Amino acid sequence: MAKLALYFNNTPIDVFHLDQEVSSIGRGPSNPFIIDSPAIAPAHLNISHLNGEHFIEIFSEQFSTDVNNKRDQNAKLRQGAK
């Protein structure tokens, strides 16, 4: 099972197990993965599982999210991605 580790200043904060076809992350209570921080949008991003691969879709440009040191709205996740 794939997992997403959340870090802040190189310190692990939480681990999310990606066992659904689509998993949402955000500050709002409707997300299965909630991050209680003003730096996170209420509906921040989705992680989709398709054909054995995971993809991230970021909903808001107001709240930045870097994947592999790039600020893309959509990105393919790879093992060890940061």
ZANUGU-376914 format. One record per residue (C-alpha): x, y, z. Coordinates in Angstrom, 2 decimals, always signed. Each point is the difference from the previous one (the first is absolute). Example, Ala and Ser with C-alpha at 12.3 -4.5 7.8 and 13.67 -1.06 7.14 Angstrom:
ZANUGU-376914
R_c1_c2_c3
R_+12.30_-4.50_+7.80
R_+1.37_+3.44_-0.66
end
This chain:
ZANUGU-376914
R_c1_c2_c3
R_+0.00_+0.00_+0.00
R_+1.28_+3.45_-0.90
R_+0.42_+2.62_+2.69
R_+0.62_+3.71_+0.12
R_+2.22_+1.35_+2.76
R_-0.54_+3.60_+1.08
R_+3.08_+1.90_+1.16
R_+0.55_+3.50_+1.39
R_+3.59_+1.27_+0.26
R_+1.27_-3.56_-0.65
R_-2.02_-1.31_+2.96
R_-2.66_-2.65_-0.69
R_-3.48_+1.21_+0.99
R_-2.38_-2.70_-1.28
R_-0.32_-2.92_-2.41
R_-3.01_-0.48_-2.27
R_-0.70_-3.47_-1.43
R_-1.28_+0.37_-3.55
R_-2.39_-2.94_-0.22
R_-2.84_+1.75_-1.88
R_-0.32_+0.75_-3.70
R_-0.15_+3.72_+0.87
R_+1.18_+1.47_+3.30
R_-0.50_+3.65_+0.90
R_+2.14_+2.06_+2.33
R_-0.97_+3.33_+1.50
R_-0.88_+1.97_+3.08
R_-3.76_-0.57_-0.33
R_-1.86_-2.74_+1.88
R_-1.23_-1.70_-3.20
R_+3.52_-1.22_-0.85
R_+1.08_-3.49_+1.08
R_+3.47_+1.46_+0.64
R_-0.20_+3.22_+2.01
R_+2.94_+2.32_+0.60
R_-0.92_+2.62_+2.58
R_+2.07_+2.92_-1.24
R_-0.82_+3.43_-1.44
R_+2.59_-0.77_-2.72
R_-2.33_-2.70_-1.37
R_-3.17_+0.76_-1.98
R_-3.30_-1.52_+1.20
R_+0.08_-2.13_-3.20
R_+3.71_-0.01_-0.78
R_+0.72_-2.93_-2.33
R_-0.98_-3.43_-1.26
R_+2.22_-3.02_-0.46
R_-1.35_-2.41_-2.61
R_+1.04_-3.60_-0.59
R_-0.15_-1.02_-3.65
R_+1.61_-3.04_-1.66
R_+2.39_-0.58_+2.91
R_+1.18_+3.62_+0.14
R_-0.90_+2.95_+2.24
R_-0.70_+3.51_-1.23
R_-0.44_+3.22_+1.95
R_-2.47_+2.72_-0.98
R_+0.33_+3.30_+1.84
R_-3.18_+2.08_+0.22
R_+1.21_+3.46_+0.98
R_+2.91_+2.15_-1.10
R_-0.50_+2.08_+3.15
R_+1.45_-2.82_+2.14
R_+3.31_-1.19_-1.42
R_+0.92_-3.67_-0.25
R_+3.29_-1.16_-1.45
R_+0.42_-3.50_-1.42
R_+3.55_-1.01_-0.89
R_+1.06_+3.62_+0.61
R_-2.41_+1.29_-2.66
R_-3.23_+1.92_+0.35
R_-2.25_-1.92_-2.38
R_-3.77_-0.19_+0.23
R_+0.18_-3.66_-1.08
R_+2.88_-2.41_+0.49
R_+0.76_-3.70_+0.00
R_+1.23_-1.23_+3.36
R_+2.98_-2.29_+0.18
R_+1.54_-1.89_+2.87
R_+2.17_+2.40_+1.94
R_-1.70_+3.08_-1.52
R_+0.26_+3.14_+2.11
end
